[in-house]
Amino acid sequence: KGVQELELVAKVIELEVQRQTILLQIRGELRTRSLKLTDFTDSFVDLKEQLSSSQSKIIQSAVKNGGVVLGTRLAGFKGLLKRELMPGIRLGTELAKRAVFWGRVGGIFHSDELPGYGIIESEVEAIYRRLECGPSDAFVLVADSKENVLDGLRAVVERAKEALAGVPEETRTANPDGTTQYMRPRPGPARMYPETDVPPVQISPERIKRVADNLPRMPEEVAKELGSKYDVGPKLAGELVNSDYLATFEHIVTSTKGVSPSFVATVLTGSLRSLEREKVPIENVTDSHLREIFNLVGEEKTAKESVIDIIKWVSSNPNAPARDALGKLNLEMLTQEKLSEIISKILESNRSFVNENRAKALGKMMNLVMAEVRGRANPKLVTELLRIRLEQFKG
């Protein structure tokens, strides 16, 4: 997998054929050494004593951080771990890649490359003795946290067993130089397709209990509580729960007086979604912007009809406070005196209609006044003042 350049395909194939051919040769050598699967074990040996004075920085770091140094004997593998399969990649490299993938360790040490890496000859000999290695045996050791070391060494032993069969069944990825390396296991018939790029994670009963004790409430339960607490309809409450604005909604309605929870919910769910469809960059409108906008309505600095216009303005001016939109868009609330002047002016301009249609005059004049003052006056106040003025109006 992962060959990005077509001209590299031929080289990848050539080197992979070389690798598999050498793996088959190694299988043949292992068979001549009469190895069996039962020669491998998952019982690993503590090597801290043998490496207590080691100059290896990896080992020193693992021990200092409370980790372990464990090793295992690989019967019949002496000399084979350094066998090159592809340029720069040996059988020991393949064992190391498995340890890194499954054990999350930085790598392994194996006997075919020792002494070296801070491990001296006398320490190598001590490890051979501790692991009871014979003349044809190799060993692998890993230094890290205990859990990682155990997982890493188990992966090493599994890869060593696969060497007895020849070429392992695995998914490999291509490197830029045409070589390949272990990527993940191949799908097997017993696997219901778990995630192959991530090692399995063992989940303890304690963790399951901890999760169970801290499960969030079901959305339906939250929606029902919203409806009861804030007098919001079931549909609107459900939309709030499924939106990104639930916390914003609760903050606004609990800290702002003079705004209806249903109105706030409608803006946060339906109105913002509509603006997004209109390509308004609502991603620029932050929670603090929204809180400020509804505060302006609650403080009667502007009318609720102006909220959408202010949101649009803020989306284009995200670094400015929402309050600035009132002056820029002429959305500041009109004084009662100014509102009365506008009503009188409109009535005078429509004197004939009012005199001839007294029964219909309120509705018609209301539409005309709101067209003039929308976003700058409370409709209830407009209705009240208009009704009073109509009663006073003389033909």
MITORFI-913196 format. One line per field, with one value per residue (C-alpha): residue number from 1; residue in one letter; chain; x, z, y negated. Coordinates in nm, 2 decimals. Each point is the difference from the previous one (the first is absolute). Example, Ala and Ser with C-alpha at 12.3 -4.5 7.8 and 13.67 -1.06 7.14 Angstrom:
% residues 2
resi	(1; 2)
resn	(A; S)
chain	(A; A)
xx	(1.23; 0.14)
zz	(0.78; -0.07)
yy	(0.45; -0.34)
This chain:
% residues 395
resi	(1; 2; 3; 4; 5; 6; 7; 8; 9; 10; 11; 12; 13; 14; 15; 16; 17; 18; 19; 20; 21; 22; 23; 24; 25; 26; 27; 28; 29; 30; 31; 32; 33; 34; 35; 36; 37; 38; 39; 40; 41; 42; 43; 44; 45; 46; 47; 48; 49; 50; 51; 52; 53; 54; 55; 56; 57; 58; 59; 60; 61; 62; 63; 64; 65; 66; 67; 68; 69; 70; 71; 72; 73; 74; 75; 76; 77; 78; 79; 80; 81; 82; 83; 84; 85; 86; 87; 88; 89; 90; 91; 92; 93; 94; 95; 96; 97; 98; 99; 100; 101; 102; 103; 104; 105; 106; 107; 108; 109; 110; 111; 112; 113; 114; 115; 116; 117; 118; 119; 120; 121; 122; 123; 124; 125; 126; 127; 128; 129; 130; 131; 132; 133; 134; 135; 136; 137; 138; 139; 140; 141; 142; 143; 144; 145; 146; 147; 148; 149; 150; 151; 152; 153; 154; 155; 156; 157; 158; 159; 160; 161; 162; 163; 164; 165; 166; 167; 168; 169; 170; 171; 172; 173; 174; 175; 176; 177; 178; 179; 180; 181; 182; 183; 184; 185; 186; 187; 188; 189; 190; 191; 192; 193; 194; 195; 196; 197; 198; 199; 200; 201; 202; 203; 204; 205; 206; 207; 208; 209; 210; 211; 212; 213; 214; 215; 216; 217; 218; 219; 220; 221; 222; 223; 224; 225; 226; 227; 228; 229; 230; 231; 232; 233; 234; 235; 236; 237; 238; 239; 240; 241; 242; 243; 244; 245; 246; 247; 248; 249; 250; 251; 252; 253; 254; 255; 256; 257; 258; 259; 260; 261; 262; 263; 264; 265; 266; 267; 268; 269; 270; 271; 272; 273; 274; 275; 276; 277; 278; 279; 280; 281; 282; 283; 284; 285; 286; 287; 288; 289; 290; 291; 292; 293; 294; 295; 296; 297; 298; 299; 300; 301; 302; 303; 304; 305; 306; 307; 308; 309; 310; 311; 312; 313; 314; 315; 316; 317; 318; 319; 320; 321; 322; 323; 324; 325; 326; 327; 328; 329; 330; 331; 332; 333; 334; 335; 336; 337; 338; 339; 340; 341; 342; 343; 344; 345; 346; 347; 348; 349; 350; 351; 352; 353; 354; 355; 356; 357; 358; 359; 360; 361; 362; 363; 364; 365; 366; 367; 368; 369; 370; 371; 372; 373; 374; 375; 376; 377; 378; 379; 380; 381; 382; 383; 384; 385; 386; 387; 388; 389; 390; 391; 392; 393; 394; 395)
resn	(K; G; V; Q; E; L; E; L; V; A; K; V; I; E; L; E; V; Q; R; Q; T; I; L; L; Q; I; R; G; E; L; R; T; R; S; L; K; L; T; D; F; T; D; S; F; V; D; L; K; E; Q; L; S; S; S; Q; S; K; I; I; Q; S; A; V; K; N; G; G; V; V; L; G; T; R; L; A; G; F; K; G; L; L; K; R; E; L; M; P; G; I; R; L; G; T; E; L; A; K; R; A; V; F; W; G; R; V; G; G; I; F; H; S; D; E; L; P; G; Y; G; I; I; E; S; E; V; E; A; I; Y; R; R; L; E; C; G; P; S; D; A; F; V; L; V; A; D; S; K; E; N; V; L; D; G; L; R; A; V; V; E; R; A; K; E; A; L; A; G; V; P; E; E; T; R; T; A; N; P; D; G; T; T; Q; Y; M; R; P; R; P; G; P; A; R; M; Y; P; E; T; D; V; P; P; V; Q; I; S; P; E; R; I; K; R; V; A; D; N; L; P; R; M; P; E; E; V; A; K; E; L; G; S; K; Y; D; V; G; P; K; L; A; G; E; L; V; N; S; D; Y; L; A; T; F; E; H; I; V; T; S; T; K; G; V; S; P; S; F; V; A; T; V; L; T; G; S; L; R; S; L; E; R; E; K; V; P; I; E; N; V; T; D; S; H; L; R; E; I; F; N; L; V; G; E; E; K; T; A; K; E; S; V; I; D; I; I; K; W; V; S; S; N; P; N; A; P; A; R; D; A; L; G; K; L; N; L; E; M; L; T; Q; E; K; L; S; E; I; I; S; K; I; L; E; S; N; R; S; F; V; N; E; N; R; A; K; A; L; G; K; M; M; N; L; V; M; A; E; V; R; G; R; A; N; P; K; L; V; T; E; L; L; R; I; R; L; E; Q; F; K; G)
chain	(A; A; A; A; A; A; A; A; A; A; A; A; A; A; A; A; A; A; A; A; A; A; A; A; A; A; A; A; A; A; A; A; A; A; A; A; A; A; A; A; A; A; A; A; A; A; A; A; A; A; A; A; A; A; A; A; A; A; A; A; A; A; A; A; A; A; A; A; A; A; A; A; A; A; A; A; A; A; A; A; A; A; A; A; A; A; A; A; A; A; A; A; A; A; A; A; A; A; A; A; A; A; A; A; A; A; A; A; A; A; A; A; A; A; A; A; A; A; A; A; A; A; A; A; A; A; A; A; A; A; A; A; A; A; A; A; A; A; A; A; A; A; A; A; A; A; A; A; A; A; A; A; A; A; A; A; A; A; A; A; A; A; A; A; A; A; A; A; A; A; A; A; A; A; A; A; A; A; A; A; A; A; A; A; A; A; A; A; A; A; A; A; A; A; A; A; A; A; A; A; A; A; A; A; A; A; A; A; A; A; A; A; A; A; A; A; A; A; A; A; A; A; A; A; A; A; A; A; A; A; A; A; A; A; A; A; A; A; A; A; A; A; A; A; A; A; A; A; A; A; A; A; A; A; A; A; A; A; A; A; A; A; A; A; A; A; A; A; A; A; A; A; A; A; A; A; A; A; A; A; A; A; A; A; A; A; A; A; A; A; A; A; A; A; A; A; A; A; A; A; A; A; A; A; A; A; A; A; A; A; A; A; A; A; A; A; A; A; A; A; A; A; A; A; A; A; A; A; A; A; A; A; A; A; A; A; A; A; A; A; A; A; A; A; A; A; A; A; A; A; A; A; A; A; A; A; A; A; A; A; A; A; A; A; A; A; A; A; A; A; A; A; A; A; A; A; A; A; A; A; A; A; A; A; A; A; A; A; A; A; A; A; A; A; A)
xx	(0.00; 0.09; 0.21; -0.04; 0.22; -0.07; 0.37; 0.06; -0.24; 0.26; 0.26; -0.24; -0.10; 0.37; 0.10; -0.31; 0.08; 0.35; -0.13; -0.24; 0.27; 0.24; -0.28; -0.06; 0.38; -0.02; -0.29; 0.21; 0.29; -0.23; -0.14; 0.35; 0.05; -0.31; -0.19; -0.36; -0.27; 0.03; 0.36; -0.14; -0.14; -0.17; 0.18; 0.24; 0.30; 0.09; 0.35; 0.04; 0.27; 0.21; -0.04; 0.01; 0.32; -0.08; 0.10; -0.30; -0.20; -0.32; 0.04; 0.10; -0.30; -0.24; 0.13; 0.00; -0.36; -0.11; 0.00; 0.14; 0.26; -0.13; 0.15; -0.09; 0.20; -0.06; 0.10; 0.20; 0.00; 0.37; 0.13; -0.34; -0.11; 0.27; -0.09; -0.08; -0.33; 0.00; 0.25; 0.02; -0.26; 0.08; -0.20; 0.07; -0.15; -0.32; -0.02; 0.07; -0.29; -0.24; 0.12; -0.04; -0.35; -0.15; 0.21; 0.03; 0.37; 0.29; 0.16; 0.18; 0.36; 0.09; 0.31; 0.11; 0.07; 0.16; 0.23; -0.09; -0.24; 0.16; -0.02; 0.34; 0.14; -0.01; -0.37; -0.08; 0.16; -0.19; -0.33; 0.08; 0.05; -0.31; -0.22; 0.17; 0.08; 0.17; 0.26; -0.26; -0.24; -0.05; -0.18; -0.21; -0.03; -0.23; 0.01; -0.31; -0.30; -0.10; -0.32; 0.17; 0.29; -0.23; -0.21; 0.32; 0.16; -0.31; -0.01; 0.37; -0.07; -0.30; 0.21; 0.27; -0.26; -0.11; 0.35; -0.05; -0.28; 0.20; -0.18; -0.24; -0.35; 0.00; -0.07; 0.32; 0.05; 0.26; 0.29; 0.13; 0.30; -0.21; 0.04; -0.30; -0.09; -0.26; -0.33; -0.26; -0.13; -0.20; -0.37; -0.08; -0.32; -0.06; 0.01; -0.31; 0.21; 0.13; 0.23; 0.32; 0.21; -0.03; 0.12; -0.28; -0.06; -0.10; -0.29; 0.00; -0.32; 0.09; 0.01; -0.33; -0.16; 0.16; -0.15; -0.34; -0.01; 0.07; -0.22; -0.17; -0.37; -0.20; -0.08; -0.38; 0.04; 0.19; -0.25; -0.29; 0.17; 0.07; -0.37; -0.12; 0.26; -0.01; -0.34; 0.15; -0.20; 0.11; 0.12; 0.20; 0.14; 0.11; 0.17; 0.19; 0.13; 0.13; 0.16; 0.33; -0.18; -0.16; 0.25; -0.02; -0.38; 0.00; 0.25; -0.20; -0.34; 0.13; 0.20; -0.21; -0.34; -0.25; 0.05; -0.22; 0.17; -0.19; 0.12; 0.36; -0.03; -0.16; 0.29; 0.27; -0.15; -0.20; 0.12; 0.37; -0.05; -0.18; 0.28; 0.25; -0.19; 0.01; 0.39; 0.01; 0.33; -0.17; 0.32; 0.13; -0.29; 0.12; -0.20; 0.10; -0.13; -0.34; -0.02; 0.07; -0.26; -0.28; 0.12; -0.06; -0.36; -0.05; 0.12; -0.23; 0.29; -0.15; -0.30; 0.00; -0.08; 0.35; 0.18; 0.05; 0.14; 0.24; 0.12; 0.07; 0.19; 0.20; 0.09; 0.17; 0.15; 0.10; 0.25; -0.25; -0.25; -0.36; -0.11; 0.18; -0.25; -0.28; 0.16; 0.13; -0.34; -0.22; -0.16; 0.00; -0.33; -0.21; -0.11; -0.38; 0.00; 0.17; -0.23; -0.31; 0.13; 0.04; -0.35; -0.15; 0.18; -0.12; -0.36; 0.01; 0.13; -0.29; -0.28; -0.25; 0.04; -0.03; -0.32; -0.16; 0.10; 0.00; -0.06; 0.30; 0.23; 0.18; 0.13; 0.10; 0.17; 0.18; 0.16; 0.11; 0.15; 0.18; 0.15; 0.15; 0.11; 0.06; 0.30; -0.02; -0.33; -0.19; -0.31; -0.21; 0.09; -0.07; -0.35; -0.07; 0.11; -0.17; -0.33; 0.01; 0.09; -0.28; -0.25; 0.12; 0.03; -0.26; -0.09)
zz	(0.00; -0.03; -0.33; -0.09; -0.31; -0.30; -0.09; 0.35; -0.06; -0.18; 0.27; 0.28; -0.17; -0.07; 0.37; 0.13; -0.21; 0.14; 0.35; -0.03; -0.17; 0.29; 0.25; -0.16; 0.02; 0.37; 0.04; -0.16; 0.24; 0.31; -0.11; -0.03; 0.36; 0.09; 0.16; 0.11; 0.11; 0.35; 0.02; 0.05; 0.32; 0.14; 0.33; 0.00; 0.23; 0.21; -0.11; 0.23; 0.21; -0.31; -0.13; 0.33; -0.11; -0.37; -0.18; -0.23; 0.03; -0.10; 0.28; 0.25; -0.09; 0.03; 0.34; 0.13; -0.10; 0.18; -0.31; -0.05; -0.22; -0.11; -0.25; -0.18; -0.17; -0.37; -0.05; -0.32; -0.11; 0.05; -0.31; -0.16; 0.16; -0.19; -0.33; -0.24; -0.18; -0.18; 0.00; 0.36; 0.12; 0.18; 0.16; 0.34; -0.15; -0.07; 0.36; 0.12; -0.21; 0.16; 0.35; -0.08; -0.15; 0.27; 0.30; -0.06; 0.08; -0.16; -0.13; 0.10; 0.06; -0.15; 0.04; -0.36; 0.04; 0.34; 0.15; -0.09; 0.09; 0.34; 0.08; 0.04; -0.06; 0.36; 0.03; -0.32; 0.14; 0.33; -0.19; -0.20; 0.33; 0.17; -0.30; -0.03; -0.36; -0.20; -0.27; -0.28; 0.20; -0.01; 0.24; 0.00; 0.28; 0.05; 0.25; 0.07; 0.23; 0.10; -0.20; -0.32; 0.04; 0.04; -0.30; -0.21; 0.09; -0.07; -0.35; -0.05; 0.09; -0.23; -0.29; 0.08; -0.02; -0.34; -0.13; 0.03; -0.26; -0.23; -0.12; 0.26; -0.10; 0.07; -0.16; -0.08; -0.10; -0.25; 0.10; -0.23; -0.08; -0.13; 0.31; 0.20; 0.37; 0.22; 0.01; 0.16; 0.01; -0.29; 0.05; 0.13; -0.02; 0.38; -0.01; -0.04; -0.14; 0.30; -0.05; -0.14; 0.03; 0.38; 0.24; 0.22; 0.33; 0.30; 0.19; 0.37; 0.20; 0.21; -0.31; -0.12; 0.34; 0.00; -0.34; 0.09; 0.31; -0.20; -0.31; -0.12; 0.00; -0.30; -0.25; 0.05; 0.37; -0.04; -0.25; 0.23; 0.28; -0.23; -0.10; 0.36; 0.14; -0.27; -0.15; -0.34; -0.24; -0.04; -0.36; 0.09; 0.31; -0.21; -0.26; 0.28; 0.15; -0.34; -0.07; 0.11; 0.19; 0.30; 0.25; -0.17; 0.02; 0.37; 0.08; -0.19; 0.14; 0.36; -0.01; -0.23; 0.10; -0.25; -0.27; -0.06; 0.02; -0.31; -0.19; 0.10; -0.09; -0.34; -0.09; 0.12; -0.19; -0.30; -0.07; 0.01; -0.22; -0.25; 0.00; -0.06; -0.30; -0.13; 0.03; 0.29; 0.19; 0.33; 0.11; 0.07; 0.25; 0.34; 0.31; 0.16; -0.30; 0.03; 0.37; -0.06; -0.28; 0.22; 0.29; -0.23; -0.05; 0.37; 0.09; -0.26; -0.19; -0.32; -0.10; -0.05; -0.37; -0.04; 0.13; -0.34; -0.15; 0.29; -0.04; -0.37; 0.08; 0.28; -0.24; -0.23; 0.29; 0.26; 0.17; 0.09; 0.28; -0.10; 0.15; -0.28; -0.25; 0.16; -0.13; -0.32; -0.10; 0.17; 0.23; 0.33; 0.17; -0.07; 0.29; 0.07; -0.11; -0.33; -0.06; 0.06; -0.25; -0.27; 0.07; -0.03; -0.32; -0.15; 0.11; -0.16; -0.32; -0.01; 0.14; -0.27; 0.04; 0.38; -0.02; -0.25; 0.15; 0.38; 0.06; -0.22; 0.09; 0.29; -0.20; -0.31; 0.21; 0.21; -0.31; -0.12; 0.33; 0.05; -0.35; 0.12; 0.35; -0.02; 0.22; 0.18; 0.19; 0.20; -0.20; 0.31; 0.08; -0.37; 0.02; 0.33; -0.12; -0.34; 0.16; 0.23; -0.29; -0.22; 0.27; 0.02; -0.38; -0.15; -0.37)
yy	(0.00; -0.36; -0.01; -0.37; 0.00; 0.23; 0.03; 0.15; 0.29; 0.22; -0.06; 0.08; 0.33; 0.09; -0.06; 0.17; 0.31; -0.01; -0.03; 0.29; 0.22; -0.06; 0.07; 0.34; 0.06; -0.08; 0.24; 0.27; -0.07; 0.01; 0.33; 0.15; -0.11; 0.21; -0.29; 0.04; -0.25; 0.15; -0.13; -0.35; -0.13; -0.31; 0.04; -0.29; -0.05; -0.30; -0.13; -0.30; 0.17; 0.08; -0.35; -0.20; -0.18; -0.03; -0.32; 0.04; -0.32; 0.18; 0.25; -0.26; -0.21; 0.29; 0.11; -0.36; -0.05; 0.32; 0.22; 0.35; 0.18; 0.33; 0.25; 0.32; 0.28; 0.06; 0.36; 0.06; -0.36; -0.08; -0.18; -0.03; -0.32; -0.19; 0.15; -0.28; 0.03; -0.33; -0.29; -0.11; 0.24; 0.32; 0.28; -0.17; -0.32; 0.18; 0.13; -0.35; -0.15; 0.25; -0.10; -0.37; 0.05; 0.23; -0.10; -0.38; 0.04; -0.19; 0.32; 0.31; 0.13; 0.34; 0.21; -0.02; -0.37; 0.02; -0.11; -0.35; -0.29; -0.03; 0.38; 0.15; 0.36; 0.11; -0.11; 0.19; 0.32; -0.05; -0.02; 0.31; 0.19; -0.15; 0.10; 0.34; -0.05; 0.28; -0.04; -0.05; -0.22; -0.38; -0.23; -0.31; -0.25; -0.30; -0.29; -0.21; 0.00; 0.36; 0.00; -0.12; 0.24; 0.30; -0.10; -0.07; 0.33; 0.20; -0.16; 0.09; 0.37; 0.00; -0.13; 0.26; 0.28; -0.14; 0.04; 0.38; -0.04; -0.23; -0.31; -0.14; -0.11; -0.38; -0.33; -0.19; -0.36; -0.13; -0.23; -0.28; 0.21; 0.30; 0.21; 0.11; 0.02; 0.15; -0.20; 0.22; 0.36; 0.14; 0.04; 0.35; 0.21; -0.03; -0.38; -0.21; -0.28; -0.18; -0.30; 0.14; -0.31; -0.02; 0.27; 0.16; -0.17; 0.21; -0.16; 0.08; 0.06; -0.31; -0.22; 0.14; -0.09; -0.34; -0.07; 0.14; -0.22; -0.31; 0.05; -0.32; -0.02; 0.11; -0.28; 0.06; -0.05; -0.32; -0.13; 0.08; -0.19; -0.30; -0.02; 0.02; -0.25; -0.26; 0.05; 0.10; 0.22; 0.37; -0.05; -0.31; 0.17; 0.30; -0.23; -0.17; 0.32; 0.11; -0.34; -0.14; -0.28; 0.17; -0.14; -0.34; 0.01; 0.08; -0.27; -0.27; 0.08; 0.03; -0.32; -0.23; -0.15; -0.11; 0.27; 0.29; 0.34; 0.12; -0.30; 0.07; 0.37; -0.09; -0.23; 0.25; 0.29; -0.11; -0.36; 0.08; 0.31; -0.22; -0.25; 0.27; 0.12; -0.36; 0.02; -0.24; 0.08; 0.08; 0.18; -0.35; -0.05; 0.12; 0.09; -0.33; -0.19; 0.18; -0.07; -0.37; -0.02; 0.15; -0.23; -0.29; 0.12; 0.07; -0.35; -0.15; -0.15; 0.16; 0.20; 0.38; -0.06; -0.14; 0.31; 0.16; -0.32; -0.04; 0.36; -0.06; -0.31; 0.17; 0.29; -0.25; -0.20; 0.27; -0.22; -0.27; 0.01; 0.08; -0.34; -0.18; 0.15; -0.21; -0.33; 0.15; 0.14; -0.26; 0.26; -0.19; -0.01; -0.31; -0.21; -0.01; -0.36; 0.07; 0.30; -0.22; -0.25; 0.28; 0.13; -0.35; -0.06; 0.32; -0.07; -0.34; 0.14; 0.25; -0.23; 0.09; 0.37; -0.02; -0.21; 0.23; 0.33; -0.04; 0.38; 0.10; -0.30; 0.17; 0.29; -0.20; -0.28; 0.26; 0.15; -0.34; -0.10; 0.34; -0.03; -0.33; 0.10; 0.38; 0.09; -0.33; 0.03; 0.25; 0.11; 0.00; -0.36; -0.09; 0.15; -0.17; -0.35; 0.05; 0.09; -0.30; -0.23; 0.13; -0.07; -0.35; -0.04; -0.23; -0.01)
